[in-house]
Amino acid sequence: MSTETTTRITEFIIVGQDRPTALTLLGIVPAPVDPTARAMYLEEIGVDAADLMATVYTRYAPTAQEAVDQVLATLRTQYRADTYGLLDPDRALTRTRETTVTGKATVVSGIRDAGYLIRATAAPGEPSFALTGVPFRNLGSNWIRDRVRAGVINSGQVWPMCTVTVDVTTRKDRSEITCIGSSGLDLAIACATLAASGQLPEECLAGAALVGELGLDGGVRVPYGLPSTVRRIVDGGTTTVLVPTSAVKDLAHTGARLIGVGSLTEALAVLAGHWHHAGCAHCDRGITAAHRPCTPDVLCQACLTDAPF
């Protein structure tokens, strides 16, 4: 009887930005086994990679790390550089691990014509990013997905290598809604996705609305109709709103408690530190490290202990 161990060879799809001195690894996943699903996935990820000025590689190997090593060997030959390697290898290794996340997150956002609830889920499965319920279809939905994915990756976050579904819902009659200001949903979709995939505690999203368009570099930009959007969110009962820093002065008349953020990274820091929870002795003074949040009615124990009253 043979005692030889059979090594399973898997096809991996690798996405990276190759530079003359190092490779920035953006993602690596096993390729779908079904030929049709594989072709569709390669087509979709090819479009996303082009937006990021990245390259898609396919390699057969026993492990994801060995597949990456094959790509690096090819690039060392191409650039004639024996020292060619991964940029930020410690972080890159986290991108090669299979993601088995099952999570969900909800956050408030809005556009000029309606307030929205953003619900994101992340579940094991072939990597995908489905976006439903946006105020316009087809091409507009693709634009949002492209901005969000690029903004997350270029902010140094890890895009979840699993099945991500984001549902955008409103109570308003959709026949009365236009697409004006729809890019303002970007920030909320990005943060909900990261929370659903376990990179931000879900409770950090409570108590505030998020409105801002994401640039491909992760910057937060002003969407069209922002003053009307913020007023509509306040009328819906959410009084704390994260908005682009450059718009804070122009929104003073809206009656909202405004927190300006200049980038996705800054927004995540605000949310993770719970600086947005009104009535919290720590948050209002902005002098604490991250802590579990207060609810709108009940302060956390740390705040009850240190509150200046």
N, C-alpha and C positions, 0 to 999 in steps of 0.2 A: 504493500500500500504506500502510495506516495505521501510524503510529509511536507511537500513544498507548499508554501503559502501563496495563494493567488492574490495579486494586487489589483484592485479595481481602478481602472483608468476613467477619469471623468473629464468631459470638456468644460472648460471654464471660459467665461466671457469677462474680459478685463478692460476697464476704462481708465486711461491715465493721460496726463499732460506731459509729453516728453520734451525735455529741454536738453541743451548740449551737455549739461553736467549731471542731471538727475531726473528721475521720473516722479511726478506727483501722482500717487495712486488714488483715484477717485472712487473706485468700486470694483468688486470682483464677486461673481455669482456663478453657480453651476448653470450651464446652458440647458434649456428645456430639451427633453428627450424627443418629444414629438416634433417632426420636421417642420410642420406648419407653424406651430407655436414658436419654434426656434427662429424661423424666418421673420415672423411678425415682431418678435422681441428685438432681434438684431436691427430691424428697420427703425423701431421706435427709439432704441437706445443710440442708434447712429445719429438721429436728429438731435437728441439731447447732447451728445458728445460734440457735435459740430458747433452748437451754441456755446459750449465751454472751451472751444478750440482744443478739444481732446481727441484721442485716438482710441478706437476699439480694437482689441486683440482677442483672438480665440486660441487657446492652447489646451492640449490634452495632457493630463498629469494625474498622479495619485492624490495630490493635495493642492489646495489653493496656493500655498506658499511655493511649491515647486513650479506651478504654472507661472507665478510672478517671476521666479528665478529664470525661467525660459525667456520671458520677455526681456528681462534685464540683460541676458546674454546676447540677445539679438541687438539690443541698443548699444551695448559695449562695442560690438563689431561695427555697427553703423556709424557711431561717433568716434571710433578708434580711441576709446578711453577705457582702460582697464579698471579704473576706479569708479566707473559709472554705477550709481546705486539709487536707492529710494530717497526722496526728500522727506525728512521727518519720519524715519522708519518706525519709531515706536508707535506713532499715531497710525501709520499706514497699516501696521499689523492688525489693528482693531478693525480695519475695513475688510480683512480677509476672513474674519470669523463669520460663520453662518449665523444669521439672526433668527432667533425663535421667539420673537416678541409677540405677546398678545396683550394689547392695551387699547385704551380709548381716552379721548379728551374732548372737552367742549369749551368754546369761548365765544364771546359776543363780538360782532363786528357790524358793518353796515355800509350802504352806499347812499347816494343822494335821495333815492326814492323809497328806501326801505331799510329796516334793521334786519340783521341776519344772525342766525345761530350756526356756528361752524362745528360740526361733529367729525372727528377723525378717529379712525380705527387702524390698528396695525396687527397683522396676523401672519402666522407662518405660511409660506407659499412662495410661488415664483415672484420675483421682484416686479412690482407694478405700482402705478400711481393713478388711481381713478378719481376723477373729480365730477361730482354730480350736483345739479341744482343751481349752477351759476346763472346770472341774469342773461347770458347769451350762450350760444352753442358753438360747437365745432371749433373754428379757428380761435375764437376768443378764449375758450377753455384751454386750448393748447398753449396760448400765450401765458395764461396764469400758471399753468404747470411748469412751463419752461423757466419763468422768472423765479418761482418758488424753489425749484430744484437747484437752479444755478446759484440763487442767493444763499441757500443753506450750505451748499458745498463750498462756495467761495468765502463763506464766513468761518470756515474751519470746522464746521460741524460734520457729523457722519450721516449721510443719507441712509435711511433704513433699508436694508436689503431684505425686504419682505413685502407682503401685499398690503399696500396703504390705500385706504378708501376715505375720501373726504366728502361729506354731504353738507351742502349749503342750503339752509331752509329759512323761510320767512312766512309769517302769517298773512302777509298782504297779498291781495289778488295779483297774480303775476301779469295779468293784462294791463295793469296800471304801472308796471315797472319798466324803466329803460335800463340800458347798460351804463349810464353815465356814472362815473366814479367807481366802476367795478374793480379797477386795479387796486383800490383801497382794501380789498379783501386779502391781498397777498400776505401781509404781516400776520394776520390771524391764522390763515391756513398753514403758514410755515411753523408758527409756534404750536399750534394744535397737533401738527404732524410729529414734531419733535417730542411733545409731551406723550402722545400715544405710543411712541416707540421707546419710551423710558429715558429719554435724555433730559427731561424737565419734569419735575413732579406735577401731576395733573392739578393738584390743589392750588398751584401757583397761578393758574389762569382765572381763579375765582375773583370776583369783585371788580373787574375792569374790562373795558372793551378795547380792541386793538384795531387801529385804522392806519394804513400806510401801504404805498406801493413799494415793492422790493426791486431794487436795481440788481443787475446780474452780479455786481460786486458785493451784494449784501447790504448796501445802503438803503435807508428808508426815505422815500420821496413823497411829495405831496400829490394826492390824487385829485382829480377834478371834482368840484362840488363839496370839498371837505367841510366848510362851515355848516352847510345844510345837513351833511351826514352826522356831524357831532350833535347838532341840535336834535335830530331825530333819535339818536341813541339816548340822549339825556331824557327826552320825552318818554322813552320806553322803560326808564327806571334805572339805567346804569349811568352813574354820575362821574366815574373816574375813567378817563380815556387816554390811552397811549397814542400819541400822534407824532408826526415828524417834528423834530426840534425847530426847524425853520418856520413852522406854522403856528407855534404856540402863541405869539403875540397877536396874530390875526384872529385867533379863536377865543380871545378873552371874553368876548360878549356872549358866548354860547351858554354860559352858566355851568360848564363842566369843570371838574378838577382835572387839569391837564398835566400830563407827564410827557415831556419831549424826549424822543429817542432818535439818534442819528443813524443807527444801523441795527441789523438783526442781533448782532452780538450784544449791543447795549440794551436792547429790549429784553433779551434773555437774562441779562444781569439784573435788570429791574424786577422782572418776574420772579427769578430765583431768590432774590433778596427780600421779596415781599414789600418793596418800597411803595407799592401802589395801594396798599390796604389802608384806607382812611380810618382814622380813629385809633390806629395802632401806635402806641407811644414810641416804639422803635421805628416804624416805617415813616411816620410823620417827621421825625427828626433826622432820619437817614443815617443813623450812626451805629447800626448793628450789622452783624454778619447774617447770613441766611438763617431763617428760623421758620418753624411751622406757622402758617398764617392764622390770623384772627378771622372770624366770620364777621359779617357786617354788624352783628348784635353782641358777639361775645369776644372779648380780648383773649389772646393766648396767655398762658401762665407767665411767660417771661415778661410780657407787657404789664400784667397785673402787679408783678413784683417791682418793676422798675419805673412804672408810670409816675410822672411828676405831679401827682395829685393825691 
